[in-house]
Every structure is written in C-alpha cells, then in structure tokens.
Amino acid sequence: MKRINKIFTAGLLSILALSSCKKDELDLFPFSSIEVSQSFVSLKDAKAWDVGFYNSFRGNVYGSTMFIPDVQADQLNATLDFGNRNGNPHRWGISFLAEDGALSGLWASYYSAIKNINVAIDGFEKIPTANATEKTELDRYKGDAYLARAYYYSDLVKRYAKAYNPSSAATDLGVPLITVYDLNDKPARATVAQVYTQILSDITKAKTLLTAFVGTQGSKAFTLHSALALEARVKLETRDYAGAVVAAETVIASGTYPLVTNQTDMNAMWRTDLAREVIMQCFVSKPIELPNVNSIYLGFIPATGKFAPDFVPSQWVIDRFDNADIRKAAYFERKLLTIQGVDYPNIWTVNKYPGNVALFTTAATNYAHAPKVFRVAELYLISAESGARAGASTEAAALTRLNTLRVSRGLPALGALSGTPLIDAIKDERFRELAFEGFRLWDLKRWNEGFTRSAPQNLNFINVGANYNTLSVPAGSDKITWGVPTRDLTTNPNLVQNAGW
C-alpha cells in the first residue's frame, strides 16, 4: 500500500514520500500522513492540491529560470564584480557541465512539479460533485493541472532537446514523458514529436475545462486565454503557423488586454505590476509568498546608493532602442556603478525588474515583482511572425500586427514589407519587446542562428576575452541545447545524453 505525506506551509502542498506499509499497519496513519485515496475525497482536497500547483509554479518562473538563458546569450557583459555567479553558462567553456545547478535544478524542480500533477490528475477523477457549480469548480482544478503540465513540458523540451524540425522531430530525442506516477519508473526520452503531441493534448483538455474562466487582466490563475497563449507559443515552436495565428488572434480579438501606449503605464507595468496587458501573472504577497527574483541586473548597495550589478547590457543592445521607444526608459536606466572600488557614472543597467515597492520587506529593494507569465504583446509578435512565415497571403495581416505593436510603443509604422525583410523586422521587434524575459537564446535556437558578443559599454569594468565579451557561438552549437543532468543519467540507464555534454 502507498502513503503520501502532505505538509501545508503557507498554502503549499508537496508530496514528500511514498513508502510501503505492512499489512498490520494499514489502518495506522501518523497525524501528518494520509493514505492516497483519502486525499481525494472532496472539493476541499482538490483546492488544496490546486494551491500546491500554484505555489510550485510561482517557484518555477523568474529568477534563474528566466535569466540563465539571457546570461548565456549575447545581450550581457559580466562585470568584474560578478563573482563567477552564473559564470559557467556565460562562458560556454569546459566548466559548463550538465551538473551545473542552473540546469539540473530546473530539471529536478519541473519533474517534481509534474509528479505532483500526475498524482492529482488521477485523483481528481475520484472526487464526486453534487451539482453544476461544483463540477465547474473541479473542472477548473483539472484544467489548472493539465495546463501546468503542458507549460512544464513545453519549457523542458525547448531547453533540453533540439529545436522542432518537421523532418526529424519523429526521431530527435525529446525529454522523458511521464504522465502517470510510478515511483520505480525509469523512462527513456520520448521523441520531440511525442512530447509536443502530449503538450498540445494537455492544452486542448485545459481549454475545455477552463471554458467558464475566459480571462481577466492580470489573472492570478490559469484561464482560457492562458491556454490559448501557451498554445500560440507552442504552435510557433512547432511551425504550425496557421494554428499559432488562430490561437494568438483569439486572445487579441477579445479586447481584454489593450496594449500599453504611454510612458507612465509602461513604467508601471515593470515597476508596480500594472496588469493592463498581462494575461497572467503569479500571485505574490509579502512576507512569505514572494517570488523568485531577477536580481543580477542592479546590485543596489543601500549604504552608498550605488550599484554593483553582476551583468550589464552591451552598448549594441541599448542602441537597438530608439529614444522615442517607451520601452527604453522602462527597461534601462543609467546608474552610478562602483566596480572593484572604482566609480563609473552613467552606465546603462537593465532596470526591468527594480522591485515593486509594495513587496519590499525592508527599506531597500528585494527586486520582487508579480511574475508575468503571459503578455498580449508576445501574442502580437507570434501572430506577426507566424503570418509572415505562412506565406504571401498572410503577410499583410502580419505587417499590421507588427505595426500595431510598434506604434503602441512610440515607433512609426513600417511601410510595405514582405518576405525576408518582413521576418527580419519582426525578429528585431521581438528582440526589443521581450528583452531580458528569457526568450533570446531560445529564439536564436529556433531560428538556427548563432551570435557573437560585441560592443560593450566600457571595457574597464567587465571581464574581457574570448569567453566573455567577444564570445562567438555558431548556429546549432551543442550547448544551445542543455545537457541532461548527470545524476539522472546515473540513476536511470535508459536516458541518453545530448551531444557535446
């Protein structure tokens, strides 16, 4: 017989252990443990599991989950005070190994969350409902479970497998696909095609189950619009351009999330979590329900009022933003840096995550924000890129979506574009809009492009050399795809490592 320990701490439910029981112990449960079947009796139980999903989810977005791919890519330079924090992915050298905590930690955290979801998906089917209202509530919890699992697998396959290629997806190694809890299972890696098929199946189920919860600005829970946003993202990855456009346009056409069009609101979105164009952002509350944070960009020193960031943006990144672009003043700010005891005035820093003062627990910033999971601006870009890649018949609509976003950000509309110039313009806009939100490395991977770091702001306070400011990475480089953690290869002989690790 199996037993699940359930511990509630600040609403967090986690499965800690499953252990065998002797026959004469079947009816003896410690006060801190209940048998599996007893944890799926009522809607109250389902709600407790749902709270656990969201607590885990909040812990799996922002922080290193978001900034490691950006540290690895071409937008940032490591300062002399970065202390080798996140140095291995930044350098791409021989010390960047599969057991690196940034890689192995995410893998373990995601699969732990998936384990709990799998247990719950099975258990929810055992919970009775007395009426339509109760059924709708239970459906929401089920929808949350399916959509969270889809989200985790979409991120895992993007990071630890080759980019989707229609000609090889049926044989390319994806990630282990686990949909039923089995303590002794040692799964092999499914193919990329199989993983994406499962993701889209889970999204389809979630859309049906979340029909009654369409979407509101800044929703703290998954909604139908969240499911469509993830579907659009996934279908762009799998080159289902028509499907990506339909999913993105459904949310855009709802009119629920108007684009920000002025400096005040753009600043507020990234300073005080204005939710106007946010489809979903995680619930946060001080002091105990705070999120992971993107703390590498500022390094505020309260005693001096100066800054010592680990990473600063390259000058070429700043130059990609026109002064009329309202994103520039929201995403960046000139600061007085002190590096190795030397002051450097007027240095551009990434100021996209300065911390929401409403979440501070001391006088100084803790860099906490409500993590923004889906924004409608991304859907404009997905619709534009998908339409541009789908063919000549949808290029005009793609250009319209691109220009709508540009104009909202203070830039002029572009004239007639088609083919490669249109796609390049969309790539440029995607670079600007989604800067430092963890997309850059995966976009380069999806586009099969390499990069060369160049044009830093100042050579005097950054690490220099071929592994730092002049690093060059060719398209298709092995380490654009992350390595399967070494400990998992050791404990599961059915797993195969990625090339180059």
C-alpha positions, 0 to 999 in steps of 0.5 A: 500500500502507498502513503503520501505525506502532505505538509501545508506551509503557507498554502503549499502542498508537496508530496514528500514520500511514498513508502510501503506499509505492512499489512498490520499497519494499514489502518495506522496513519501518523497525524501528518500522513494520509493514505492516497485515496483519502486525499481525494475525497472532496472539493476541499482536497482538490483546492488544496492540491490546486494551491500546491500547483500554484505555489510550485509554479510561482517557484518555477518562473523568474529568477534563474529560470528566466535569466540563465538563458539571457546570461548565456546569450549575447545581450550581457557583459559580466562585470568584474564584480560578478563573482563567477555567479552564473559564470559557467553558462556565460562562458560556454567553456569546459566548466559548463557541465550538465551538473551545473545547478542552473540546469539540473535544478530546473530539471529536478524542480519541473519533474517534481512539479509534474509528479505532483500533477500526475498524482492529482490528475488521477485523483481528481477523477475520484472526487464526486460533485453534487451539482453544476457549480461544483463540477465547474469548480473541479473542472477548473482544478483539472484544467489548472493541472493539465495546463501546468503540465503542458507549460512544464513540458513545453519549457523542458523540451525547448531547453533540453532537446533540439529545436522542432524540425518537421523532418526529424522531430519523429526521431530527435530525442525529446525529454522523458514523458511521464504522465502517470506516477510510478515511483520505480519508473525509469523512462527513456526520452520520448521523441520531440514529436511525442512530447509536443503531441502530449503538450498540445493534448494537455492544452486542448483538455485545459481549454475545455475545462477552463471554458467558464474562466475566459480571462481577466487582466492580470489573472492570478490563475490559469484561464482560457486565454492562458491556454490559448497563449501557451498554445500560440507559443507552442504552435510557433515552436512547432511551425504550425503557423496557421494554428499559432495565428488562430490561437494568438488572434483569439486572445487579441480579438477579445479586447481584454488586454489593450496594449500599453501606449504611454510612458507612465503605464509602461513604467508601471507595468515593470515597476508596480505590476500594472496588469493592463496587458498581462494575461497572467501573472503569479500571485505574490504577497509579502512576507512569505509568498514572494517570488523568485527574483531577477536580481543580477541586473542592479546590485543596489548597495543601500549604504552608498546608493550605488550599484554593483550589478553582476551583468550589464547590457552591451552598448549594441543592445541599448542602441537597438532602442530608439529614444522615442521607444517607451520601452527604453526608459522602462527597461534601462536606466543609467546608474552610478556603478562602483566596480572593484572600488572604482566609480563609473557614472552613467552606465546603462543597467537593465532596470526591468525588474527594480522591485515593486515597492509594495513587496519590499520587506525592508527599506531597500529593494528585494527586486520582487515583482508579480511574475508575468507569465503571459503578455498580449504583446508576445501574442502580437509578435507570434501572430506577426511572425507566424503570418509572415512565415505562412506565406504571401497571403498572410503577410499583410495581416502580419505587417499590421500586427507588427505595426500595431505593436510598434506604434503602441510603443512610440515607433512609426509604422513600417511601410510595405514589407514582405518576405525576408525583410518582413521576418527580419523586422519582426525578429528585431521587434521581438528582440526589443519587446521581450528583452531580458524575459528569457526568450533570446537564446531560445529564439536564436535556437529556433531560428538556427542562428548563432551570435557573437558578443560585441560592443560593450559599454566600457571595457574597464569594468567587465571581464574581457576575452574570448569567453566573455565579451567577444564570445562567438557561438555558431548556429546549432552549437551543442550547448544551445541545447542543455545537457541532461543532468548527470545524476539522472543519467546515473540513476536511470540507464535508459536516458541518453545524453545530448551531444557535446555534454 
